[in-house]
Amino acid sequence: MLSLCDTRRRFDRAAAVFDEADFVHAVTREGLLARLAPLLLEPERVLDLGAATGATGRLVRKRFRRAQVVSLDLSHAMLVRARKLKPWFARAAFVQADAGRLPFADATFDLIVANQLLPWFPDPQPVFAEVARTLRKGGVFAFASLGPDSLREVARAWSAVDDGEHVLRFPDMHDIGDGLVRAGLADPVLDVDRLAVSYDSTDRLFDDLTRVGGRNTLSGRAPGLTGRRRFGGMVDALGSGGRFELDLELVYGHCWGSGPRPQGGNFAIDANRIPRRHSKPLLNKN
């Protein structure tokens, strides 16, 4: 399980350098906004869940210039950074809170976006329930996340030296779709892209992970520091001394608010109706 306090502290520490290594977030926020383009939306109130330094909110604001954008994050330091970067004329608000316990009234927002928030929730259902509650009927929830195939190379390298958990368990696309419907959200549309990231050293990889708060945040991780020998063994297994590539599974989705949640019953979606994309762009981290 993830430690909420530990996650907050790590993102507080990462806030000053987050934007220097958020290239995956940049790819998925562009993909998220591209998937909103065909929808006829004129939102007045937008919620950016897991806003970090506010880059997604600023991009949303360019698209919907009349909207008020509320940036919500668990990290106070991230929100301070986001406030400094916002245009002076922007209609914006900044709220520190847990995305699984939103401090807003029912049906407050016309659009809710979440870029790379879901990987930090081993069970995203509380987030989906709060989105369904605070999204007006006919409003849109749009998100980007990582799928379970992401960072398999790192997980395999660690498995060569110990049995501990060192990589987050990313939710499966079909589980996300089921969870959205169970929460009372309507007509989820999901698709998958791939992103290959090429590194020339393991030091660069772990530096990037540290800058975006992505180091091990599992509350069940082994106590104490990882031994130098075990860490070295993992590095050797991953690609010590040479270039290596990480494969990321990028999951995108959007769905609609449906008003008061129906009582009882079972919900399901047809997995065969979920489209897949097969493009695989490449980022070189030199």
PyRosetta script that sets phi, psi and omega in degrees:
from pyrosetta import init, pose_from_sequence

init()
pose = pose_from_sequence("MLSLCDTRRRFDRAAAVFDEADFVHAVTREGLLARLAPLLLEPERVLDLGAATGATGRLVRKRFRRAQVVSLDLSHAMLVRARKLKPWFARAAFVQADAGRLPFADATFDLIVANQLLPWFPDPQPVFAEVARTLRKGGVFAFASLGPDSLREVARAWSAVDDGEHVLRFPDMHDIGDGLVRAGLADPVLDVDRLAVSYDSTDRLFDDLTRVGGRNTLSGRAPGLTGRRRFGGMVDALGSGGRFELDLELVYGHCWGSGPRPQGGNFAIDANRIPRRHSKPLLNKN")
pose.set_psi(1, 154.3)
pose.set_omega(1, 177.3)
pose.set_phi(2, -85.9)
pose.set_psi(2, 142.1)
pose.set_omega(2, 173.9)
pose.set_phi(3, -89.9)
pose.set_psi(3, 119.3)
pose.set_omega(3, -177.8)
pose.set_phi(4, -63.8)
pose.set_psi(4, -44.5)
pose.set_omega(4, -179.0)
pose.set_phi(5, -65.5)
pose.set_psi(5, -40.4)
pose.set_omega(5, 179.4)
pose.set_phi(6, -65.5)
pose.set_psi(6, -41.9)
pose.set_omega(6, 178.3)
pose.set_phi(7, -61.7)
pose.set_psi(7, -43.9)
pose.set_omega(7, 179.4)
pose.set_phi(8, -61.8)
pose.set_psi(8, -44.5)
pose.set_omega(8, -179.8)
pose.set_phi(9, -62.9)
pose.set_psi(9, -41.4)
pose.set_omega(9, -179.3)
pose.set_phi(10, -65.3)
pose.set_psi(10, -40.6)
pose.set_omega(10, 178.4)
pose.set_phi(11, -72.8)
pose.set_psi(11, -31.6)
pose.set_omega(11, 172.8)
pose.set_phi(12, -59.6)
pose.set_psi(12, -43.8)
pose.set_omega(12, -179.7)
pose.set_phi(13, -69.0)
pose.set_psi(13, -31.3)
pose.set_omega(13, -176.1)
pose.set_phi(14, -83.5)
pose.set_psi(14, -11.3)
pose.set_omega(14, -170.0)
pose.set_phi(15, -56.9)
pose.set_psi(15, -41.3)
pose.set_omega(15, -174.8)
pose.set_phi(16, -68.1)
pose.set_psi(16, -24.8)
pose.set_omega(16, -175.8)
pose.set_phi(17, -119.6)
pose.set_psi(17, 3.9)
pose.set_omega(17, -175.3)
pose.set_phi(18, -54.5)
pose.set_psi(18, -45.9)
pose.set_omega(18, -175.0)
pose.set_phi(19, -68.0)
pose.set_psi(19, -13.7)
pose.set_omega(19, 179.9)
pose.set_phi(20, -78.3)
pose.set_psi(20, -15.3)
pose.set_omega(20, -175.3)
pose.set_phi(21, -137.0)
pose.set_psi(21, 20.4)
pose.set_omega(21, -175.5)
pose.set_phi(22, -92.7)
pose.set_psi(22, 36.6)
pose.set_omega(22, -174.9)
pose.set_phi(23, -64.2)
pose.set_psi(23, -33.1)
pose.set_omega(23, 176.5)
pose.set_phi(24, -68.0)
pose.set_psi(24, -43.7)
pose.set_omega(24, 175.9)
pose.set_phi(25, -58.7)
pose.set_psi(25, -38.5)
pose.set_omega(25, 179.8)
pose.set_phi(26, -64.4)
pose.set_psi(26, -42.2)
pose.set_omega(26, 178.4)
pose.set_phi(27, -62.3)
pose.set_psi(27, -45.8)
pose.set_omega(27, -174.9)
pose.set_phi(28, -76.8)
pose.set_psi(28, -29.1)
pose.set_omega(28, 176.5)
pose.set_phi(29, -71.1)
pose.set_psi(29, -33.8)
pose.set_omega(29, 173.9)
pose.set_phi(30, -66.3)
pose.set_psi(30, -40.9)
pose.set_omega(30, 177.6)
pose.set_phi(31, -65.1)
pose.set_psi(31, -37.8)
pose.set_omega(31, 178.8)
pose.set_phi(32, -63.0)
pose.set_psi(32, -47.7)
pose.set_omega(32, -179.4)
pose.set_phi(33, -67.4)
pose.set_psi(33, -34.4)
pose.set_omega(33, 178.2)
pose.set_phi(34, -62.3)
pose.set_psi(34, -35.9)
pose.set_omega(34, -179.3)
pose.set_phi(35, -76.2)
pose.set_psi(35, -17.7)
pose.set_omega(35, 174.3)
pose.set_phi(36, -82.8)
pose.set_psi(36, -19.3)
pose.set_omega(36, -172.9)
pose.set_phi(37, -55.4)
pose.set_psi(37, -41.1)
pose.set_omega(37, -178.0)
pose.set_phi(38, -73.5)
pose.set_psi(38, -11.8)
pose.set_omega(38, -176.1)
pose.set_phi(39, -84.3)
pose.set_psi(39, 141.7)
pose.set_omega(39, 178.3)
pose.set_phi(40, -86.6)
pose.set_psi(40, 97.7)
pose.set_omega(40, -175.7)
pose.set_phi(41, -128.1)
pose.set_psi(41, 137.9)
pose.set_omega(41, 171.2)
pose.set_phi(42, -138.5)
pose.set_psi(42, 66.5)
pose.set_omega(42, -174.1)
pose.set_phi(43, -71.5)
pose.set_psi(43, 143.9)
pose.set_omega(43, 174.1)
pose.set_phi(44, -94.0)
pose.set_psi(44, -34.3)
pose.set_omega(44, -178.6)
pose.set_phi(45, -129.5)
pose.set_psi(45, 125.1)
pose.set_omega(45, -177.6)
pose.set_phi(46, -122.7)
pose.set_psi(46, 136.7)
pose.set_omega(46, 175.8)
pose.set_phi(47, -112.3)
pose.set_psi(47, 124.7)
pose.set_omega(47, 175.4)
pose.set_phi(48, -102.1)
pose.set_psi(48, 104.0)
pose.set_omega(48, -177.4)
pose.set_phi(49, -84.2)
pose.set_psi(49, 132.7)
pose.set_omega(49, -176.6)
pose.set_phi(50, 65.4)
pose.set_psi(50, 51.3)
pose.set_omega(50, -168.4)
pose.set_phi(51, -69.0)
pose.set_psi(51, -23.1)
pose.set_omega(51, -174.8)
pose.set_phi(52, 53.4)
pose.set_psi(52, -126.9)
pose.set_omega(52, -177.9)
pose.set_phi(53, -87.8)
pose.set_psi(53, 12.3)
pose.set_omega(53, 169.8)
pose.set_phi(54, 88.5)
pose.set_psi(54, 10.2)
pose.set_omega(54, -176.1)
pose.set_phi(55, -63.4)
pose.set_psi(55, -40.6)
pose.set_omega(55, 179.4)
pose.set_phi(56, -66.0)
pose.set_psi(56, -42.4)
pose.set_omega(56, 178.3)
pose.set_phi(57, -61.3)
pose.set_psi(57, -38.7)
pose.set_omega(57, 178.8)
pose.set_phi(58, -67.2)
pose.set_psi(58, -37.0)
pose.set_omega(58, 177.7)
pose.set_phi(59, -68.1)
pose.set_psi(59, -40.9)
pose.set_omega(59, 176.6)
pose.set_phi(60, -61.9)
pose.set_psi(60, -39.8)
pose.set_omega(60, -178.0)
pose.set_phi(61, -64.8)
pose.set_psi(61, -33.9)
pose.set_omega(61, 176.9)
pose.set_phi(62, -66.1)
pose.set_psi(62, -34.5)
pose.set_omega(62, -179.6)
pose.set_phi(63, -77.3)
pose.set_psi(63, -39.8)
pose.set_omega(63, -176.7)
pose.set_phi(64, -120.5)
pose.set_psi(64, 83.1)
pose.set_omega(64, -168.6)
pose.set_phi(65, -69.0)
pose.set_psi(65, -21.7)
pose.set_omega(65, -178.8)
pose.set_phi(66, -92.1)
pose.set_psi(66, -3.9)
pose.set_omega(66, -174.6)
pose.set_phi(67, -82.6)
pose.set_psi(67, 146.8)
pose.set_omega(67, 167.1)
pose.set_phi(68, -88.4)
pose.set_psi(68, 127.4)
pose.set_omega(68, -179.0)
pose.set_phi(69, -108.3)
pose.set_psi(69, 122.5)
pose.set_omega(69, 176.4)
pose.set_phi(70, -100.9)
pose.set_psi(70, 118.7)
pose.set_omega(70, 178.5)
pose.set_phi(71, -96.2)
pose.set_psi(71, 121.2)
pose.set_omega(71, -179.0)
pose.set_phi(72, -119.7)
pose.set_psi(72, 132.1)
pose.set_omega(72, 177.8)
pose.set_phi(73, -150.3)
pose.set_psi(73, 156.3)
pose.set_omega(73, 176.7)
pose.set_phi(74, -74.2)
pose.set_psi(74, -25.9)
pose.set_omega(74, -174.4)
pose.set_phi(75, -94.4)
pose.set_psi(75, 122.3)
pose.set_omega(75, 176.7)
pose.set_phi(76, -66.0)
pose.set_psi(76, -40.4)
pose.set_omega(76, -178.8)
pose.set_phi(77, -64.1)
pose.set_psi(77, -37.0)
pose.set_omega(77, 176.4)
pose.set_phi(78, -62.6)
pose.set_psi(78, -42.5)
pose.set_omega(78, -178.3)
pose.set_phi(79, -68.9)
pose.set_psi(79, -35.5)
pose.set_omega(79, 175.3)
pose.set_phi(80, -60.8)
pose.set_psi(80, -43.6)
pose.set_omega(80, 177.6)
pose.set_phi(81, -63.7)
pose.set_psi(81, -42.8)
pose.set_omega(81, 179.7)
pose.set_phi(82, -62.3)
pose.set_psi(82, -39.6)
pose.set_omega(82, 179.8)
pose.set_phi(83, -64.8)
pose.set_psi(83, -39.3)
pose.set_omega(83, 179.8)
pose.set_phi(84, -65.5)
pose.set_psi(84, -30.9)
pose.set_omega(84, -175.1)
pose.set_phi(85, -89.7)
pose.set_psi(85, -10.0)
pose.set_omega(85, -176.7)
pose.set_phi(86, -72.9)
pose.set_psi(86, 147.2)
pose.set_omega(86, 173.2)
pose.set_phi(87, -61.9)
pose.set_psi(87, 143.9)
pose.set_omega(87, -174.5)
pose.set_phi(88, -62.6)
pose.set_psi(88, -27.8)
pose.set_omega(88, -175.7)
pose.set_phi(89, -90.5)
pose.set_psi(89, -3.3)
pose.set_omega(89, -172.4)
pose.set_phi(90, -71.5)
pose.set_psi(90, 142.6)
pose.set_omega(90, 171.3)
pose.set_phi(91, -83.7)
pose.set_psi(91, 100.9)
pose.set_omega(91, -171.5)
pose.set_phi(92, -141.7)
pose.set_psi(92, 152.1)
pose.set_omega(92, 174.2)
pose.set_phi(93, -140.0)
pose.set_psi(93, 155.4)
pose.set_omega(93, -175.4)
pose.set_phi(94, -133.4)
pose.set_psi(94, 125.5)
pose.set_omega(94, -173.3)
pose.set_phi(95, -131.0)
pose.set_psi(95, 127.5)
pose.set_omega(95, 174.0)
pose.set_phi(96, -93.5)
pose.set_psi(96, 117.7)
pose.set_omega(96, -177.9)
pose.set_phi(97, -166.4)
pose.set_psi(97, 167.3)
pose.set_omega(97, 175.2)
pose.set_phi(98, -85.2)
pose.set_psi(98, 129.6)
pose.set_omega(98, -179.0)
pose.set_phi(99, -64.2)
pose.set_psi(99, -18.0)
pose.set_omega(99, 176.9)
pose.set_phi(100, -87.5)
pose.set_psi(100, -1.4)
pose.set_omega(100, 178.9)
pose.set_phi(101, -145.8)
pose.set_psi(101, 77.2)
pose.set_omega(101, -172.7)
pose.set_phi(102, -78.2)
pose.set_psi(102, 135.4)
pose.set_omega(102, -178.3)
pose.set_phi(103, -89.6)
pose.set_psi(103, 47.9)
pose.set_omega(103, -177.8)
pose.set_phi(104, -129.3)
pose.set_psi(104, 155.3)
pose.set_omega(104, 177.9)
pose.set_phi(105, -72.8)
pose.set_psi(105, 163.8)
pose.set_omega(105, 176.9)
pose.set_phi(106, -58.9)
pose.set_psi(106, 145.9)
pose.set_omega(106, 173.5)
pose.set_phi(107, 54.3)
pose.set_psi(107, 43.3)
pose.set_omega(107, -178.7)
pose.set_phi(108, -82.7)
pose.set_psi(108, -34.3)
pose.set_omega(108, -167.3)
pose.set_phi(109, -114.9)
pose.set_psi(109, 147.4)
pose.set_omega(109, 175.3)
pose.set_phi(110, -90.0)
pose.set_psi(110, -27.2)
pose.set_omega(110, -179.2)
pose.set_phi(111, -145.1)
pose.set_psi(111, 131.8)
pose.set_omega(111, 174.3)
pose.set_phi(112, -123.9)
pose.set_psi(112, 129.2)
pose.set_omega(112, 178.7)
pose.set_phi(113, -121.6)
pose.set_psi(113, 148.6)
pose.set_omega(113, 179.7)
pose.set_phi(114, -145.6)
pose.set_psi(114, 106.8)
pose.set_omega(114, -179.6)
pose.set_phi(115, -102.6)
pose.set_psi(115, 109.5)
pose.set_omega(115, 178.3)
pose.set_phi(116, 60.9)
pose.set_psi(116, 34.2)
pose.set_omega(116, 172.5)
pose.set_phi(117, -86.8)
pose.set_psi(117, -42.9)
pose.set_omega(117, -171.2)
pose.set_phi(118, -59.1)
pose.set_psi(118, -32.3)
pose.set_omega(118, 179.1)
pose.set_phi(119, -58.6)
pose.set_psi(119, -19.3)
pose.set_omega(119, -178.3)
pose.set_phi(120, -88.7)
pose.set_psi(120, 2.8)
pose.set_omega(120, 178.8)
pose.set_phi(121, -118.9)
pose.set_psi(121, 107.8)
pose.set_omega(121, 177.0)
pose.set_phi(122, -59.4)
pose.set_psi(122, -28.9)
pose.set_omega(122, 172.8)
pose.set_phi(123, -127.1)
pose.set_psi(123, 102.2)
pose.set_omega(123, -177.4)
pose.set_phi(124, -77.9)
pose.set_psi(124, 0.1)
pose.set_omega(124, -174.5)
pose.set_phi(125, -59.0)
pose.set_psi(125, -40.2)
pose.set_omega(125, 176.2)
pose.set_phi(126, -60.4)
pose.set_psi(126, -34.8)
pose.set_omega(126, 176.9)
pose.set_phi(127, -66.0)
pose.set_psi(127, -46.0)
pose.set_omega(127, 179.6)
pose.set_phi(128, -61.3)
pose.set_psi(128, -39.9)
pose.set_omega(128, 179.6)
pose.set_phi(129, -63.7)
pose.set_psi(129, -40.7)
pose.set_omega(129, 179.4)
pose.set_phi(130, -71.2)
pose.set_psi(130, -35.8)
pose.set_omega(130, 174.8)
pose.set_phi(131, -62.5)
pose.set_psi(131, -46.2)
pose.set_omega(131, -179.7)
pose.set_phi(132, -61.5)
pose.set_psi(132, -36.0)
pose.set_omega(132, -179.1)
pose.set_phi(133, -71.5)
pose.set_psi(133, -41.3)
pose.set_omega(133, -172.8)
pose.set_phi(134, -93.4)
pose.set_psi(134, -6.3)
pose.set_omega(134, 178.9)
pose.set_phi(135, -92.1)
pose.set_psi(135, 131.7)
pose.set_omega(135, -179.6)
pose.set_phi(136, -70.7)
pose.set_psi(136, 160.8)
pose.set_omega(136, 176.8)
pose.set_phi(137, -62.2)
pose.set_psi(137, 127.1)
pose.set_omega(137, -177.1)
pose.set_phi(138, 87.9)
pose.set_psi(138, -7.3)
pose.set_omega(138, 175.0)
pose.set_phi(139, -73.3)
pose.set_psi(139, 170.5)
pose.set_omega(139, -174.0)
pose.set_phi(140, -120.8)
pose.set_psi(140, 135.0)
pose.set_omega(140, 169.2)
pose.set_phi(141, -109.1)
pose.set_psi(141, 121.2)
pose.set_omega(141, -179.3)
pose.set_phi(142, -125.9)
pose.set_psi(142, 139.0)
pose.set_omega(142, -174.4)
pose.set_phi(143, -149.3)
pose.set_psi(143, 161.1)
pose.set_omega(143, 170.7)
pose.set_phi(144, -133.8)
pose.set_psi(144, 140.2)
pose.set_omega(144, -177.1)
pose.set_phi(145, -145.9)
pose.set_psi(145, -179.6)
pose.set_omega(145, 172.3)
pose.set_phi(146, -104.6)
pose.set_psi(146, 141.4)
pose.set_omega(146, 177.8)
pose.set_phi(147, -92.5)
pose.set_psi(147, 173.0)
pose.set_omega(147, -172.6)
pose.set_phi(148, -66.2)
pose.set_psi(148, -16.1)
pose.set_omega(148, 176.9)
pose.set_phi(149, -79.0)
pose.set_psi(149, -6.9)
pose.set_omega(149, -175.6)
pose.set_phi(150, -72.1)
pose.set_psi(150, 139.5)
pose.set_omega(150, 175.2)
pose.set_phi(151, 60.4)
pose.set_psi(151, 27.1)
pose.set_omega(151, 177.4)
pose.set_phi(152, -60.6)
pose.set_psi(152, -32.8)
pose.set_omega(152, -179.0)
pose.set_phi(153, -62.5)
pose.set_psi(153, -40.0)
pose.set_omega(153, 179.1)
pose.set_phi(154, -69.4)
pose.set_psi(154, -42.4)
pose.set_omega(154, 178.9)
pose.set_phi(155, -61.4)
pose.set_psi(155, -41.8)
pose.set_omega(155, 179.0)
pose.set_phi(156, -65.8)
pose.set_psi(156, -37.8)
pose.set_omega(156, 179.4)
pose.set_phi(157, -64.5)
pose.set_psi(157, -40.7)
pose.set_omega(157, 177.8)
pose.set_phi(158, -67.6)
pose.set_psi(158, -37.0)
pose.set_omega(158, -178.4)
pose.set_phi(159, -64.8)
pose.set_psi(159, -16.6)
pose.set_omega(159, 177.9)
pose.set_phi(160, -75.2)
pose.set_psi(160, -15.8)
pose.set_omega(160, -175.7)
pose.set_phi(161, -120.8)
pose.set_psi(161, -23.3)
pose.set_omega(161, 176.3)
pose.set_phi(162, -159.1)
pose.set_psi(162, 177.0)
pose.set_omega(162, -177.8)
pose.set_phi(163, -104.3)
pose.set_psi(163, 10.8)
pose.set_omega(163, -177.1)
pose.set_phi(164, -76.0)
pose.set_psi(164, 169.1)
pose.set_omega(164, 177.0)
pose.set_phi(165, -96.4)
pose.set_psi(165, 120.1)
pose.set_omega(165, -177.8)
pose.set_phi(166, -124.6)
pose.set_psi(166, -8.3)
pose.set_omega(166, -178.8)
pose.set_phi(167, -126.4)
pose.set_psi(167, 135.7)
pose.set_omega(167, 178.8)
pose.set_phi(168, -58.9)
pose.set_psi(168, 148.2)
pose.set_omega(168, 175.2)
pose.set_phi(169, -91.1)
pose.set_psi(169, 107.7)
pose.set_omega(169, -176.0)
pose.set_phi(170, -84.9)
pose.set_psi(170, 139.0)
pose.set_omega(170, -175.6)
pose.set_phi(171, -69.3)
pose.set_psi(171, 145.0)
pose.set_omega(171, 177.7)
pose.set_phi(172, -74.4)
pose.set_psi(172, 146.4)
pose.set_omega(172, -177.9)
pose.set_phi(173, -56.4)
pose.set_psi(173, -42.6)
pose.set_omega(173, -177.1)
pose.set_phi(174, -71.0)
pose.set_psi(174, -34.6)
pose.set_omega(174, 175.1)
pose.set_phi(175, -65.8)
pose.set_psi(175, -38.0)
pose.set_omega(175, 176.6)
pose.set_phi(176, -61.6)
pose.set_psi(176, -46.3)
pose.set_omega(176, 179.8)
pose.set_phi(177, -59.6)
pose.set_psi(177, -44.9)
pose.set_omega(177, 177.9)
pose.set_phi(178, -61.7)
pose.set_psi(178, -41.9)
pose.set_omega(178, -179.0)
pose.set_phi(179, -64.9)
pose.set_psi(179, -37.3)
pose.set_omega(179, 177.4)
pose.set_phi(180, -61.9)
pose.set_psi(180, -43.9)
pose.set_omega(180, -179.0)
pose.set_phi(181, -68.9)
pose.set_psi(181, -40.3)
pose.set_omega(181, 177.8)
pose.set_phi(182, -60.3)
pose.set_psi(182, -32.0)
pose.set_omega(182, -179.9)
pose.set_phi(183, -76.6)
pose.set_psi(183, -10.0)
pose.set_omega(183, 179.7)
pose.set_phi(184, 100.6)
pose.set_psi(184, 8.9)
pose.set_omega(184, 175.9)
pose.set_phi(185, -85.5)
pose.set_psi(185, 151.3)
pose.set_omega(185, -168.2)
pose.set_phi(186, -110.6)
pose.set_psi(186, 145.4)
pose.set_omega(186, 167.7)
pose.set_phi(187, 51.2)
pose.set_psi(187, 57.7)
pose.set_omega(187, 179.0)
pose.set_phi(188, -65.9)
pose.set_psi(188, 138.8)
pose.set_omega(188, 175.5)
pose.set_phi(189, -121.9)
pose.set_psi(189, 120.9)
pose.set_omega(189, -177.2)
pose.set_phi(190, -129.5)
pose.set_psi(190, 148.5)
pose.set_omega(190, 173.1)
pose.set_phi(191, -149.5)
pose.set_psi(191, 166.9)
pose.set_omega(191, -174.0)
pose.set_phi(192, -128.2)
pose.set_psi(192, 135.0)
pose.set_omega(192, 168.6)
pose.set_phi(193, -116.7)
pose.set_psi(193, 168.9)
pose.set_omega(193, 174.8)
pose.set_phi(194, -121.9)
pose.set_psi(194, 145.9)
pose.set_omega(194, 176.2)
pose.set_phi(195, -133.7)
pose.set_psi(195, 121.3)
pose.set_omega(195, 176.1)
pose.set_phi(196, -99.5)
pose.set_psi(196, 127.0)
pose.set_omega(196, -179.4)
pose.set_phi(197, -115.6)
pose.set_psi(197, 120.6)
pose.set_omega(197, -177.0)
pose.set_phi(198, -100.4)
pose.set_psi(198, 128.3)
pose.set_omega(198, 178.7)
pose.set_phi(199, -116.5)
pose.set_psi(199, 149.1)
pose.set_omega(199, 175.3)
pose.set_phi(200, -101.4)
pose.set_psi(200, -2.3)
pose.set_omega(200, 176.3)
pose.set_phi(201, -161.7)
pose.set_psi(201, 151.5)
pose.set_omega(201, 176.3)
pose.set_phi(202, -70.0)
pose.set_psi(202, -28.6)
pose.set_omega(202, 177.8)
pose.set_phi(203, -59.6)
pose.set_psi(203, -40.7)
pose.set_omega(203, -179.1)
pose.set_phi(204, -66.6)
pose.set_psi(204, -39.4)
pose.set_omega(204, 177.9)
pose.set_phi(205, -59.9)
pose.set_psi(205, -51.5)
pose.set_omega(205, -175.5)
pose.set_phi(206, -71.0)
pose.set_psi(206, -26.9)
pose.set_omega(206, 173.3)
pose.set_phi(207, -66.3)
pose.set_psi(207, -43.2)
pose.set_omega(207, 177.4)
pose.set_phi(208, -62.1)
pose.set_psi(208, -43.5)
pose.set_omega(208, -179.9)
pose.set_phi(209, -62.1)
pose.set_psi(209, -39.1)
pose.set_omega(209, 178.6)
pose.set_phi(210, -65.5)
pose.set_psi(210, -41.8)
pose.set_omega(210, -176.9)
pose.set_phi(211, -65.8)
pose.set_psi(211, -28.3)
pose.set_omega(211, 179.0)
pose.set_phi(212, -102.8)
pose.set_psi(212, 14.6)
pose.set_omega(212, 178.0)
pose.set_phi(213, 72.0)
pose.set_psi(213, 22.3)
pose.set_omega(213, -172.0)
pose.set_phi(214, -98.9)
pose.set_psi(214, 12.4)
pose.set_omega(214, 174.3)
pose.set_phi(215, -69.0)
pose.set_psi(215, 172.1)
pose.set_omega(215, -174.6)
pose.set_phi(216, -54.2)
pose.set_psi(216, 116.1)
pose.set_omega(216, 178.2)
pose.set_phi(217, -121.0)
pose.set_psi(217, 27.4)
pose.set_omega(217, 178.9)
pose.set_phi(218, -82.2)
pose.set_psi(218, 124.0)
pose.set_omega(218, -179.5)
pose.set_phi(219, -66.2)
pose.set_psi(219, -19.6)
pose.set_omega(219, 179.0)
pose.set_phi(220, -92.8)
pose.set_psi(220, 10.8)
pose.set_omega(220, -179.2)
pose.set_phi(221, -67.3)
pose.set_psi(221, 161.6)
pose.set_omega(221, -178.9)
pose.set_phi(222, -62.3)
pose.set_psi(222, 137.8)
pose.set_omega(222, 179.6)
pose.set_phi(223, -68.7)
pose.set_psi(223, 153.0)
pose.set_omega(223, 177.4)
pose.set_phi(224, 82.5)
pose.set_psi(224, 178.2)
pose.set_omega(224, -179.0)
pose.set_phi(225, -79.3)
pose.set_psi(225, 145.1)
pose.set_omega(225, 174.5)
pose.set_phi(226, -64.5)
pose.set_psi(226, 130.8)
pose.set_omega(226, -179.3)
pose.set_phi(227, -60.1)
pose.set_psi(227, 146.0)
pose.set_omega(227, -178.5)
pose.set_phi(228, -59.7)
pose.set_psi(228, -37.6)
pose.set_omega(228, -178.3)
pose.set_phi(229, -67.2)
pose.set_psi(229, -43.3)
pose.set_omega(229, 179.7)
pose.set_phi(230, -65.6)
pose.set_psi(230, -43.1)
pose.set_omega(230, 179.4)
pose.set_phi(231, -62.9)
pose.set_psi(231, -42.1)
pose.set_omega(231, 177.6)
pose.set_phi(232, -63.0)
pose.set_psi(232, -37.9)
pose.set_omega(232, 176.9)
pose.set_phi(233, -64.1)
pose.set_psi(233, -39.3)
pose.set_omega(233, 177.2)
pose.set_phi(234, -64.5)
pose.set_psi(234, -43.4)
pose.set_omega(234, 179.4)
pose.set_phi(235, -61.0)
pose.set_psi(235, -43.2)
pose.set_omega(235, 178.7)
pose.set_phi(236, -61.6)
pose.set_psi(236, -40.8)
pose.set_omega(236, -179.4)
pose.set_phi(237, -69.0)
pose.set_psi(237, -30.1)
pose.set_omega(237, -177.4)
pose.set_phi(238, -78.7)
pose.set_psi(238, -36.1)
pose.set_omega(238, -179.2)
pose.set_phi(239, 148.3)
pose.set_psi(239, 47.3)
pose.set_omega(239, -178.4)
pose.set_phi(240, -61.9)
pose.set_psi(240, 131.5)
pose.set_omega(240, 174.1)
pose.set_phi(241, 80.9)
pose.set_psi(241, 3.4)
pose.set_omega(241, -178.7)
pose.set_phi(242, -150.4)
pose.set_psi(242, 170.2)
pose.set_omega(242, 179.3)
pose.set_phi(243, -72.7)
pose.set_psi(243, 142.2)
pose.set_omega(243, 176.5)
pose.set_phi(244, -143.6)
pose.set_psi(244, 164.2)
pose.set_omega(244, -174.5)
pose.set_phi(245, -125.8)
pose.set_psi(245, 137.4)
pose.set_omega(245, 173.7)
pose.set_phi(246, -107.6)
pose.set_psi(246, 140.3)
pose.set_omega(246, 179.3)
pose.set_phi(247, -108.6)
pose.set_psi(247, 125.8)
pose.set_omega(247, 179.2)
pose.set_phi(248, -113.9)
pose.set_psi(248, 134.5)
pose.set_omega(248, 174.8)
pose.set_phi(249, -97.5)
pose.set_psi(249, 115.5)
pose.set_omega(249, -176.5)
pose.set_phi(250, -100.7)
pose.set_psi(250, 118.7)
pose.set_omega(250, -178.9)
pose.set_phi(251, -105.4)
pose.set_psi(251, 125.4)
pose.set_omega(251, 177.0)
pose.set_phi(252, -117.5)
pose.set_psi(252, 148.3)
pose.set_omega(252, 176.7)
pose.set_phi(253, -160.7)
pose.set_psi(253, 158.9)
pose.set_omega(253, 169.1)
pose.set_phi(254, -150.4)
pose.set_psi(254, 156.7)
pose.set_omega(254, -179.4)
pose.set_phi(255, -156.1)
pose.set_psi(255, 179.6)
pose.set_omega(255, -172.5)
pose.set_phi(256, -122.0)
pose.set_psi(256, 147.5)
pose.set_omega(256, 171.9)
pose.set_phi(257, -70.6)
pose.set_psi(257, 142.5)
pose.set_omega(257, -175.7)
pose.set_phi(258, -123.1)
pose.set_psi(258, 15.9)
pose.set_omega(258, 179.1)
pose.set_phi(259, 76.8)
pose.set_psi(259, -155.9)
pose.set_omega(259, -178.4)
pose.set_phi(260, -54.1)
pose.set_psi(260, 136.1)
pose.set_omega(260, -177.3)
pose.set_phi(261, -72.8)
pose.set_psi(261, 133.6)
pose.set_omega(261, 176.0)
pose.set_phi(262, -66.1)
pose.set_psi(262, 151.9)
pose.set_omega(262, -178.1)
pose.set_phi(263, -91.1)
pose.set_psi(263, 135.5)
pose.set_omega(263, 173.6)
pose.set_phi(264, 68.0)
pose.set_psi(264, -171.7)
pose.set_omega(264, 177.4)
pose.set_phi(265, 84.8)
pose.set_psi(265, 165.9)
pose.set_omega(265, 177.3)
pose.set_phi(266, -110.0)
pose.set_psi(266, 152.6)
pose.set_omega(266, -179.1)
pose.set_phi(267, -124.4)
pose.set_psi(267, 145.9)
pose.set_omega(267, 177.6)
pose.set_phi(268, -156.4)
pose.set_psi(268, 154.7)
pose.set_omega(268, 172.7)
pose.set_phi(269, -125.9)
pose.set_psi(269, 152.4)
pose.set_omega(269, 179.5)
pose.set_phi(270, -83.9)
pose.set_psi(270, 110.7)
pose.set_omega(270, -177.7)
pose.set_phi(271, -60.8)
pose.set_psi(271, -26.9)
pose.set_omega(271, -179.0)
pose.set_phi(272, -69.1)
pose.set_psi(272, -15.7)
pose.set_omega(272, -179.4)
pose.set_phi(273, -91.2)
pose.set_psi(273, -3.4)
pose.set_omega(273, 179.2)
pose.set_phi(274, -86.8)
pose.set_psi(274, 115.7)
pose.set_omega(274, -177.0)
pose.set_phi(275, -75.5)
pose.set_psi(275, 156.0)
pose.set_omega(275, 174.8)
pose.set_phi(276, -122.7)
pose.set_psi(276, 143.0)
pose.set_omega(276, 172.4)
pose.set_phi(277, -108.1)
pose.set_psi(277, 154.3)
pose.set_omega(277, -172.4)
pose.set_phi(278, -125.1)
pose.set_psi(278, 11.0)
pose.set_omega(278, 177.7)
pose.set_phi(279, -69.7)
pose.set_psi(279, 149.4)
pose.set_omega(279, -176.9)
pose.set_phi(280, -139.9)
pose.set_psi(280, 80.7)
pose.set_omega(280, 177.7)
pose.set_phi(281, -67.0)
pose.set_psi(281, 162.0)
pose.set_omega(281, -176.2)
pose.set_phi(282, -126.0)
pose.set_psi(282, 129.4)
pose.set_omega(282, 171.4)
pose.set_phi(283, -109.6)
pose.set_psi(283, 132.0)
pose.set_omega(283, 175.6)
pose.set_phi(284, -101.7)
pose.set_psi(284, 122.4)
pose.set_omega(284, 178.4)
pose.set_phi(285, -104.3)
pose.set_psi(285, 88.2)
pose.set_omega(285, -177.5)
pose.set_phi(286, -95.2)
pose.dump_pdb("model.pdb")
